[in-house]
Amino acid sequence: MSKKKLTAEQSQELLQILKTRFEKNMNRHKDLDWNEIQTKLEANPEKLWSLNEMEETEGEPDVVGYDKKSNEYIFFDCSPESPKRRSLCYDYQAWESRKANKPENNAIDKASEIGIELLTEEEYRQLQELGKFDLKTSSWVKTPSDIRERGGAIFCDRRYNRVFMYHNGADSYYAARGFRGSLRV
């Protein structure tokens, strides 16, 4: 069996979790039909595996949209606080540059292992329109190359009822900073 495939029992359990979350949060996906989403998920076991990894790290993945052009459903980590994949610097280059106290991993590689993408700043702001997220934590977001080339990376959070974008050295890491991912199915 492929490492990135769930058993039938695991798949059914995850589909039930996702369906329950979908039904509880209809404001995130108005006019979408769960049965169509489930059919797509069942036809893409590797995507179901990625969603399970998001769930295992307490990301609480949920459908936040549908792209008509590509015929894909879009899932984001919708946990109230940044998922339990924290204390990570931004990318491998930043991780490699640390001389002491290297974190266990980095956000870009961890996302790739899971099979997801970091949210962009725009996606992060879209997420914040669906609720209030990262009131105590922060999340790395996909950093534009011109910022990354200068050694920086960006992250976002919500404070004082506003969404903020900040910068930090890409090699920094904090217990309260993780990353949120997106997955297209």
Secondary structure, DSSP 4 states (H G I P E B T S, - for coil): --TT---HHHHHHHHHHHHHHHHHTGGGSTT--HHHHHHHHHT-HHHHHHHHHHHHTT--EEEEEEETTTTEEEEEE--SS--S--S-BSSHHHHHH--SS--S-BHHHHHHHHT-EEPPHHHHHHHHTSS---SS-EEEEPPPHHHHTTTEEEEEEEETTEEEEEEEETT---TTEEE-EEEE-
